[in-house]
Amino acid sequence: MDEQTQKDDLYDITIIGAGPIGLYATYYAGLRDMKVKTLESLSQVGGQLNALYPKKYIYDIPGYPKILAEELVWNLQAQAIQYKPEIITEQKVVDLQVREPLSIALTTEKGDKHFTKTVVISAGAGAFMPRKLAVPDAAAMEGRGLYYVVHHPEDFRDRRLLIIGGGDSALDWSLTLEPIAREIAHIHMLKQFRGHEDSVRKLMQSKKIKTYIHHQLKEIHGEEHVEAVTIVNNVDGSEMTFEVDAVLSFIGFITNLGPIKNWGIETERNAIQVDQTMQTNLPGVFAAGDVASHPGKLKLISTGFADAAVAVNNAKHFIEPKARVYPGHSSHKIVKKKKQTESE
């Protein structure tokens, strides 16, 4: 690619990752009159929300008593495309090179090159995959009654379910499936569930969900499909076998920053270290959302939105030192833009 072509294809900001935080960063960069490109490794935007639990309700998004994950993604995408960014899916970035001030080269797995003045990495927890069960025949039963992801809750209507896990995902799915499942047994290996207090309270008060703390799955029974399970009390060793139609396991994810670790960015415990401006140790390279780590960090979608706004505003200032980091309220900017458009 010649120098003129690189100049023409040079974007103000490139967002790596089109999950909820990346989509919001895309919108906010457009709001600040930046030329925006967003690269997503998966075939669709939305990150884990679309890939793992599109039909799950989310309860802690400001302004929504509850909202389906896929609906939140749709709204964020509609918001993001207002300023006509370039959003490209199936583009996994494998290399990042800061060549000179305001000149960063990105290379994808397919060998495509992207050039940008600044970058915001919003890759969630990096590459992710559900943590698999380490019990006999688990691999053979996957997709035949054993599931790590729920795409269609209606598949479990009138079914007898075993749900495994003590965190928010496991609790949320128990409560989501409670109205439609025939019965639910919910096991957790520890003494206490680790989800939000309100979810734990609802779980314990449910008349349909039977909870078993200090219990683990020992064995899955069935030939062509899951037919029954044996669970074991990890305190006294007692066992219980009962019939189920499906096992849903939500015991966390195995995450990996992947190629990001080779970009010269300071990381710790699978997270990117950032300062108060969300900038990494590389000039012009920022991070936002779960992938970013800073003092007092909370891994919530709502706080990730704030990360994105901070990162984009500081990226704008990095490109244009005279530009204010705090640009004012969006309502004022949108009215101003509308007046400018009408006068042209």
C-alpha positions in Angstrom: 0.0 0.0 0.0 1.5 3.4 -1.0 1.8 6.4 1.3 -1.1 8.3 -0.3 -3.4 5.3 0.0 -2.4 4.9 3.7 -3.2 8.5 4.3 -6.6 8.3 2.6 -7.4 5.1 4.7 -6.2 6.6 8.0 -8.9 6.7 10.5 -9.1 9.0 13.6 -10.0 6.0 15.8 -10.4 2.3 15.5 -12.4 0.3 18.0 -11.2 -3.3 18.4 -14.3 -5.3 19.5 -17.9 -4.6 18.8 -19.5 -5.9 22.1 -21.7 -3.5 24.0 -18.7 -1.3 25.1 -17.2 -1.2 21.6 -20.6 -0.2 20.1 -21.0 2.6 22.6 -17.4 3.7 21.9 -18.3 3.7 18.2 -21.3 5.9 18.8 -19.4 8.3 21.1 -16.5 8.7 18.7 -19.0 9.7 16.0 -20.6 12.1 18.4 -17.2 13.8 18.6 -16.8 14.1 14.8 -14.2 11.4 14.5 -13.7 9.1 11.5 -14.4 5.8 13.0 -13.8 2.2 12.2 -14.8 -0.8 14.3 -13.3 -4.3 13.9 -15.1 -7.4 15.3 -13.6 -10.9 15.3 -17.0 -12.6 15.3 -19.5 -12.8 12.5 -21.9 -10.5 14.3 -21.7 -7.6 16.7 -22.7 -7.8 20.3 -19.8 -9.8 21.8 -20.9 -12.3 24.6 -24.4 -10.8 24.7 -25.2 -12.1 21.2 -22.8 -15.1 21.1 -23.7 -16.6 24.5 -27.0 -15.4 25.9 -29.1 -13.3 23.4 -32.3 -14.4 25.1 -31.2 -13.6 28.6 -32.6 -10.6 30.5 -30.2 -8.1 31.9 -31.4 -6.2 34.9 -28.7 -3.6 35.7 -28.7 -1.4 32.6 -29.7 2.2 33.6 -33.1 3.1 32.3 -34.3 -0.5 31.8 -36.0 -2.5 34.5 -35.0 -5.4 32.3 -33.9 -5.9 28.7 -33.0 -8.9 26.6 -29.3 -9.0 25.7 -30.1 -9.1 22.0 -32.4 -6.1 22.3 -29.7 -4.1 24.1 -27.3 -5.0 21.3 -29.8 -3.9 18.7 -30.3 -0.6 20.5 -26.6 0.0 20.8 -26.0 -0.8 17.2 -28.8 1.6 16.1 -27.2 4.3 18.2 -23.7 3.5 16.9 -24.5 3.7 13.2 -26.0 7.3 13.4 -22.7 8.8 12.4 -22.0 6.2 9.7 -18.9 4.4 11.1 -17.3 1.6 9.2 -18.1 -1.6 11.1 -16.4 -4.8 9.9 -17.0 -8.2 11.3 -14.9 -11.3 11.0 -11.8 -9.2 11.4 -9.6 -10.6 14.2 -6.8 -8.2 14.9 -3.5 -10.1 15.5 -0.9 -7.4 15.5 -0.7 -3.7 16.5 2.3 -1.5 15.7 2.7 2.1 16.8 4.8 3.3 13.9 5.0 7.0 14.8 2.7 9.6 16.6 -0.8 9.4 15.2 0.1 6.4 13.0 -0.9 2.9 14.2 -1.0 -0.1 11.9 -3.3 -3.0 12.7 -3.1 -6.4 11.0 -5.9 -9.0 11.0 -5.8 -12.7 10.9 -6.7 -12.5 7.2 -3.7 -10.3 6.5 -5.8 -7.1 6.0 -4.2 -3.9 7.1 -5.9 -1.0 8.9 -4.4 2.4 9.7 -5.5 4.7 12.5 -4.4 7.6 14.6 -5.7 6.0 17.9 -7.1 2.7 19.1 -9.6 1.7 21.7 -9.4 -1.9 22.7 -12.8 -3.1 23.9 -12.4 -6.8 23.5 -14.3 -7.8 26.6 -12.4 -10.5 28.4 -10.5 -11.3 25.3 -11.1 -14.7 23.6 -13.7 -16.6 25.7 -15.1 -20.1 25.9 -17.3 -21.7 28.5 -15.5 -23.7 31.2 -16.3 -27.4 30.5 -17.4 -30.0 33.1 -14.8 -32.5 34.1 -17.1 -35.5 34.6 -17.3 -38.8 32.6 -19.2 -38.6 29.3 -19.6 -34.8 29.5 -18.0 -34.3 26.1 -20.1 -37.0 24.5 -23.3 -35.5 25.9 -22.6 -31.9 24.8 -25.4 -30.8 22.6 -27.4 -33.9 23.5 -28.8 -32.6 26.8 -25.7 -30.9 28.2 -25.4 -27.2 27.3 -23.1 -24.4 28.2 -25.0 -21.7 26.3 -28.8 -21.0 26.1 -29.8 -19.6 22.8 -33.6 -20.4 22.9 -35.2 -20.7 26.3 -38.3 -22.2 24.8 -36.2 -25.3 24.1 -36.5 -26.1 27.8 -40.2 -25.6 28.3 -41.7 -28.4 30.4 -38.3 -29.9 30.9 -36.6 -31.2 34.1 -33.4 -29.2 34.4 -30.2 -29.4 36.4 -28.5 -26.0 36.6 -24.9 -25.8 37.8 -23.1 -22.7 39.1 -23.1 -20.1 41.9 -22.6 -16.9 40.0 -24.9 -14.4 38.3 -25.2 -16.3 35.0 -26.3 -19.5 36.7 -28.8 -17.7 39.0 -30.2 -15.6 36.2 -30.9 -18.6 34.0 -32.6 -20.5 36.9 -34.8 -17.5 37.4 -35.4 -17.0 33.7 -36.3 -20.6 33.1 -38.4 -21.0 36.3 -41.7 -20.0 34.7 -41.4 -22.5 31.8 -39.4 -25.5 33.1 -41.2 -28.4 34.7 -38.8 -28.4 37.6 -35.2 -27.2 38.3 -32.5 -28.5 40.6 -29.7 -26.0 41.1 -26.4 -27.1 42.6 -23.4 -25.1 43.7 -20.2 -26.6 45.1 -19.7 -23.9 47.8 -21.6 -22.9 50.9 -23.1 -19.7 49.5 -24.2 -18.5 46.1 -22.1 -15.6 44.7 -24.7 -13.8 42.6 -26.4 -10.5 43.4 -28.3 -10.5 46.7 -31.6 -10.0 45.0 -31.1 -13.0 42.7 -30.0 -15.2 45.6 -33.1 -14.2 47.6 -35.5 -15.0 44.7 -33.7 -18.3 44.1 -34.1 -19.4 47.7 -37.7 -18.3 47.8 -38.7 -20.2 44.6 -41.1 -23.1 45.1 -40.1 -24.7 41.8 -36.3 -24.4 42.1 -34.6 -26.9 44.6 -31.2 -25.7 45.6 -28.3 -27.9 46.7 -25.2 -26.2 48.2 -22.0 -28.1 48.7 -23.0 -30.3 45.8 -21.2 -31.2 42.6 -22.1 -33.2 39.5 -20.5 -36.6 39.7 -22.0 -38.4 36.6 -24.3 -38.0 33.7 -26.5 -41.0 32.8 -28.0 -41.7 29.4 -27.2 -43.3 26.0 -28.2 -41.1 23.2 -29.4 -38.2 25.4 -29.1 -37.0 29.0 -31.6 -39.0 31.1 -30.4 -38.7 34.7 -27.6 -37.3 36.9 -25.8 -38.2 40.1 -24.8 -35.4 42.3 -22.5 -35.7 45.4 -22.3 -33.7 48.6 -18.7 -32.6 48.9 -18.9 -32.4 52.7 -20.3 -35.8 53.7 -19.9 -37.7 50.5 -23.6 -38.6 50.2 -24.9 -39.1 46.7 -28.3 -38.6 44.9 -29.4 -39.7 41.5 -32.5 -38.3 39.8 -33.9 -38.0 36.3 -33.4 -34.8 34.2 -33.9 -33.9 30.6 -31.1 -31.4 30.4 -28.0 -30.1 32.2 -27.1 -26.5 32.0 -23.6 -25.6 33.2 -22.6 -22.0 34.0 -19.3 -22.3 35.9 -17.4 -19.5 34.2 -15.3 -18.8 31.2 -11.8 -19.5 30.2 -10.5 -16.1 28.9 -7.4 -15.3 27.0 -6.1 -12.0 25.8 -4.5 -13.9 22.9 -2.4 -11.8 20.5 -2.9 -8.7 22.6 -0.2 -10.0 24.9 2.3 -9.7 22.1 1.6 -6.0 21.3 3.8 -4.5 23.9 0.9 -3.5 26.1 1.3 -3.8 29.9 -1.1 -6.5 31.2 -1.8 -8.2 34.5 -4.1 -11.1 35.2 -5.6 -11.2 31.7 -6.4 -7.5 31.7 -4.8 -4.4 30.2 -3.4 -1.8 32.6 -4.7 1.7 31.9 -4.3 5.1 33.6 -7.1 7.6 34.5 -7.5 8.5 30.9 -8.0 4.8 29.9 -4.7 5.0 28.0 -2.3 2.1 28.0 1.5 2.4 28.1 1.4 2.8 24.3 0.7 6.3 23.2 -2.6 6.6 21.4 -3.8 3.1 22.5 -6.6 3.1 24.9 -8.8 0.3 26.5 -12.3 0.2 27.8 -14.7 -2.3 29.4 -13.8 -5.6 31.0 -10.5 -5.9 29.2 -9.2 -2.7 31.0 -7.9 -2.7 34.6 -7.6 0.3 36.9 -8.0 1.0 40.6 -11.6 0.5 41.7 -12.5 -1.3 38.6 -16.0 -2.8 38.4 -16.8 -5.2 35.6 -20.2 -4.0 34.7 -21.7 -3.0 31.4 -22.7 0.4 32.9 -19.2 1.2 34.1 -17.9 0.0 30.8 -19.9 2.7 29.0 -18.2 5.2 31.2 -14.8 3.7 30.3 -15.6 4.1 26.6 -16.6 7.7 27.0 -13.4 8.5 28.9 -11.3 6.7 26.3 -12.9 8.3 23.3 -12.8 11.8 24.8 -9.1 11.4 25.6 -8.4 9.9 22.2 -10.0 13.0 20.6 -7.7 15.2 22.8 -4.7 13.1 21.8 -5.3 13.8 18.2 -6.3 17.4 18.6 -4.7 18.9 21.7 -6.9 21.9 21.4 -10.1 19.8 21.6 -11.6 19.7 25.0 -11.6 16.4 26.9 -15.0 17.1 28.2 -17.1 18.3 25.2 -20.4 19.1 27.0 -23.7 17.3 27.0 -24.8 15.2 24.0 -28.1 17.1 23.7 -26.2 20.4 23.1 -23.9 18.8 20.5 -26.7 17.1 18.6 -28.7 20.4 18.4 -25.5 22.2 17.2 -24.9 19.5 14.6 -28.5 19.7 13.4 -28.2 23.5 12.9 -24.9 23.1 11.0 -26.5 20.6 8.7 -29.5 22.8 8.1 -27.3 25.8 7.2 -25.3 23.9 4.6 
